[in-house]
């Protein structure tokens, strides 16, 4: 599928109008989150890796142009201009895995304005969605208190493409693996899985099912024990391992009932039999809140399988993101809309001990502060090859560890205030005054004409 029409219609009409009028000057667009979702003190940046190849390969194919001509009635002038269009701009972005806050750019694009306009929709889609997922997944990892967490979300994600994004984003967030085999292959993520209740039910009884599975997969025998009676299932799993001559099971999985109490009973039975290394896997409607409760209660659970609620970020399924023009040519621009006003000019974000600071791009770097936006594309080409996911995992771990408890807590978290530099504030205030005066003059002029 071509990427040229992966956009909203108004992006194409605006781009065609820019090109018709020779408006090819450089424009800077800033992608940011206006406000954090409820219950979130911070976000984990994610999705950049899918944006860069899209930008690098951006073009409209003959089929795309034919559709625009026949179905959307674009004229030959517009079609010829769009046919030649490629993404030739520069991109600066916050690397994946970093902690970010509302009001600071996650990505800035500087390109001829038609190019920068056309790619808005896909950039917002990738960054917004995957940042939402990575943030939810990170919360599950933190709640587990050192136990492993794995992705079981594939069957419940909102589409196949979403399942790949979930697997990758959750791994960046600290998950140990995914049940999605193709995602595991594509991204080099450990594949993980046990068995379904249907496997147990397909055999005459639980003993027969466990005997068959231990024979077929002796080196990775994790048995689902709650099909009929959970404690009876644990005992049957132990017997099956003994019959197979195995000193240990790899694991058992609990998928229903009081997971904490059942894990305690299962651990006792396993330890009695010397199966102290057998891991207890828990699944079934889990999210960070339930995992945190189990962790706080001391439930002896070694692995959490997390599906639906993480895979759709059930309690906060989106972020209020925006992609706004902040400069055209040498002119900073902003919007004044109520509750949606923007800060003008290309920017940089710096992080230091006292918090984050957003500055104009050409300001000197503040002392003892780290820039967050780094160049990732120049003249339409990626600057560096795709980095390993471990680099993003490491950034996430370091950034989250540096946050105070009041920001990371799950209930009523605080957030970090993002400050604007004095130069950026002056630029914003000056431009706001100019635009307000211009709007007032225009209003007075219209009233005069009407009279």
N, C-alpha and C positions, 0 to 999 in steps of 0.2 A: 504493500500500500504506500502510495506517495505521501510525503509529509506536507506538501504545499497547501493543501486544503484543511489541514488540522488546525483550524482557527475559526473564530466567529466571523459571520458575514460582514459585520461592520468593520472588522480589521481590514478586509479586502477592499471595501469601498473607500475607506480612508486612505489606504496605501495607493490605490489607483488615482485618487484625487491629488495626493502629494506629488506623484510622479507626473501627472498631467501638467501641473503647475511648476515643474522644475524644482520642487522643494526636496533637495537631496542633501541638505546640511546635516551635520552630525547631531543626533539627539541622544540624550541620556535618560533612560528609564530606570526607576528604582523599584525593586520588589521587596516588600516588607509586610509585616503583620501589624495590623492596627491595634488589636487588643488580644490578650491571651484568652484562650477558652476557659470556661469555668473550671475551677479546681486545679489549674495549672499555674505554677510559679515560674516556669521557663519552658523552652522548647528545645528539641534536638534537631539541628538542621540535617536535611536529607533530600535526595532527589537530583542533585547536581549532575551526577554521572549520566543520567538519562537525558539531561538537557543538552549536553555538549555535542554528542553525535547528531542529535536533531538539528542543531544550529549549523554544524559543519556540512551536513548533507542537504540543507534546505534548498528547495527549488520547486517550481510548478511544472509538471509534466505536460505533454501534449493532451493527454486525457483530462487533466485538471483544467487546462485552458479551454478545451472544447466544452466542458461542463459550464464554465463561466460564460462562455459565448452563447450557448444554446439555452441554458436554463436560467441564468442570471442576467443575461442581456448586456454584458460588458462589451463595449465597442472595441474596434481594432486598435485604437490608440492605447487604451488601457491594457489590452491583451499583449501587445508588443512590449510594453514596458514591464509587465509582470513576467513575461517569458524570460527576460534577461536578468531578472532579480535573483541574487544569491545573498547569503548572509556574509558580510565582509567586516563585521564589527569586532569590538573588543568587549570582553566580559571580565568583570571582577566579582568574586563570590566568596562567601564564607565556606570553608571546607566542610564536607560532610562530617557529622559526628560532633560538631561543636555546639555548645550551649548558646542559645540566642534568646533575645527578649523582644517584646513589642516595641515598635517605633524605630528600629534600626534596620538598615538594609541587609537582606540576606544575599542579594545579587544586584548588580548594576550592569546594564547593557549600554554601550555607546556605539551607535551605528547610524548610517543614513536613516532618516526617520521612517521611511516606508519599511525598511528591513526590520527595524526595532519594533515597529507596530505589529507587523504580521506574526511575530513569534510570541507575542504576549500570552496567548491562551495556553499554549503547550508549556511554557515556562511556569506559569501559575499552577497548572495542573500537576506537574511533576513535583515542584517544590512544596506546594501546599499539602498535597495528599501524603507524600512520603514523610514530610516533617510531622504531620499529625500521627502517622503510624509509628515512627521512631520514638516519638515522645511517649505514646501509650506503652510501647514495648519496654522502654527504659524503666517506666514505673513498675512494671511487672518484675523486671530483673532486680530492682532495688528492694521490692517487697519480699523477695524470696530469701534475702539474707544469706546468700552464699550457696543456696541450692541452685541446681541448674534449671533453666526454663527453655522449653522448646516450642516451636511453632506448629500448631495443629490446625491452622485456620483455613487451609486451602478450600475445603468444601463449603465454607460459609462466607468467603470473601465476595465482594460485589463485582464479580467478573474474573476471568482468567488472568488478564493483565494485572489486576489488583493483587492476585495471589502471589505473583512474582515480586511485586513491590513490597508486599508484607514480609515475604521470606527474607528479602535483602535488607529492608529497613530494620526488621527485628534482630537480625544478626549484627548489624552495626550497633544496635542498642544493647547488645550483650547476650542475646539468646545463644544457646549452645548448638542449635541445629534446627532443621525443618523436616516435616513429613513430606513436603513437596519434592518429589524425586527430580523432576526436571529443573526446578530452581536450585536444588543442591548441585546438580551437574553444571548448570549455567554459571553459577557464582562461586563454586568451590566451597559450598557450605556443607557441613556434615549432615547426612540424611539420617533420620531417626524414625522409629515406629515400632509398634508392638503387634497387636492383632485386634480384630473386631469381635463383637459378640456373635456375629453370624458364623464365625469359624467354630466357636464352641457349639453352637446350636446345630451345625451341620453334622456333628458326630452323635452317636447314641447317647453319650453322657460326657461329663466334664473330664473324667479320667481318660477316656479314649482320646479326646481332643488334646489334652496336655501331653499324653504319651506320644502322639503323632508329632506334635510341634517340637518337643524336646529331641526327638529322633532326627527331624529334618533340619533343625537349626540349633545344634548343640552348643555352638559358640556364642549365641545371642538369644538365649531363651528368656524372654520376658512374657509372662503369662497374665492375661486379663482374668481377674479372679472374682468379679462381681456379677456374673451372668445369672446365677441362681441364688447362692448364699455366699456372702463375701468371706466369712471366716472359714466356712467349709471349702471355699475355693482356694484359700491360702493353704489349707491342709492338703488338698488334692495336688496343688502345685509342688509342695514339698515331696509328696509321695512319688510324683512323676519324675522328679529330679533324682530321687534315690533309685528308682527302678532303672533309670538310664545310666546309673553309675556316676552321676554328677555330684561333686562335693557342694556346689553352689548353683543357684539360679542367677542369671544376669539380673533379673528383676521381676517384680510383680506390679500390676497396675490396678489402682482403685479408680473407679469411674463414677461412683454414685454413693449416696448415703452420707453419713457423718465422716468425712474424710479424715479429720483429726483423730477421732476415737478409733476408727478402723485402722489407721496407720499405726497407732500405739499397739493395738492387739496384734496386728500383722508383724510388727517388729519383734514383739515378744516371742511369737511362734517361730519366726525365722532364727532368732538368736538362740533359742532353745535347741535348735537343730544344727547349730554351728554355722548357719548361713549368714554370718555377720556382714559379709560384703554384698549380699543381695540388696539391690536398690529398690526403694519403694517409689513408684511413679504415681502421681495423682493427676486426674483430669476431670472435666465435667463442669462447665459453666464458670470457669475461674477468671478472675481479673485481679488487679493489684490489691484491691480492698480485701477480697477473700484470702488471697495469698498472704497478705500482711497479718490477717487474723490467725491463720494457721501457723505462721512463723512465730508470732508473739506467744502462742499457746505451746510452743515447743514441739509441734507435730513432727515426728521423725520421717519427713518426706524428703527424698533426695532429688527428685525431678518433678517439675510441674509442666504438664502439657496444656498450653493455653491456645484457645481457638477463637471462637466467635467474637468475644468481647474485646480482644486485642485486635483481631483482624479487621474489624470495622470501627475501632476506637469508639465503642458503644456510647460512652458517657460524653464524649466530646468529638464528634465525627468530622469536624472541619475546623480550619483556622480562618479568621477574618483577614485574608491576605489581599494585597493590592499591588498593581504594577502601574506606576504613574510617571508621566513625563515630568522631569525636574529641570531639564535644560534643553534649549534648542539653539544651535550655533553657539555664540558667546553670550546668550541671554538666559539667565535663570528664570524658571517659570514655576508657578504653584497654583493650586486651586484653593478657593476660599469657602467651599461648601461647608455648611454647618456639620460639625463633628467629623468632617472628612478633609479638613485642610491638610495640605502637605507642606513639607519643608523643601525649599528650592535648592538646586545645584547638585552636581555630582559630589559624592561624599566618601568618607572613610569612617570606619568604626574602630575605636581603640578600647582595649580592655586593660584595666589596672586594678590595684588593690582596693580602690574606692568605688569601682563600678565601671560602667561603659560610657564612652563619650563619642558622640557623633560630630564629626567636623566636616567642613568643606574639603574636597579632595586636595586642593592645592595648599592647604594650611601646613605649617611645619608640624612634624610629629611631636606630640607631648612627651616629656621625659618619663621614662619608666612605664610606658604603656605599649601594649602589643597591638599591631594592626590586625584586624580580623578579615577584611576583604583583601583577597590576593588575586593577581592576574591569572586567569585560567584559559582565556582565548585572546588571540591577537590577530587582527585582519582576517577573521573568520576561521582560523585554524587553532586547534588545541595546542597549548604550550607544552604539555607533558602527557605522557601516556597514562592510561587509567591506573590509579593506584590500587594496591591490595586493600581488601575490606578491613584487614587488621589495623591499618593506619587510622581509619575512621573509628574503629572500636576503641583504640587507644586514646584518641582525642576525646571521645565521649566519656570514657572512664575518668580521665584526668580533670576534665571540666566539671563533671558532676561532683567529684570528690572535693572540689574547691568551693562548692556552694554551701552557704549556711543552712542550718536545719530549718529555719523559718521559711526558706524558699523551696526546700525539697519535700517538706511534709505533705501528706496526701490530703489532709483536710484543712481548708481555709489557708492555703499557702500565701505568703507574701511574694512579691516579685522584686526585681532589681530596677530601680529607677534609671532610665537612660537619659543622660544629660546632653544638651546641645552646647557646642562651643560658643563663645561670645561672638566670634565672626559669623557663625551660622545663624545665630539669633538676630544679629544686626541685619544680615542679608534678608532673612525672613521678614523682619519687621518693616524694613525699608520697602520691600516688594509688596507686602500687604498694604502699606499706606498708599503706594503708587496705584495699585489695582483698585483699591477702594475709592480713591479720588477719581480715577478714570471712569469707574462705574457710575459714580455720582454725577460726573459731568455729562455722561451719556444720557443718564436718566433726565437731567434737567433739559438737555437739548431736545429730547423726544417730547417733553412736556411743552417746550416752546413751539415746536413744530405743530403740535396738536392744537395749540391755541391760535 
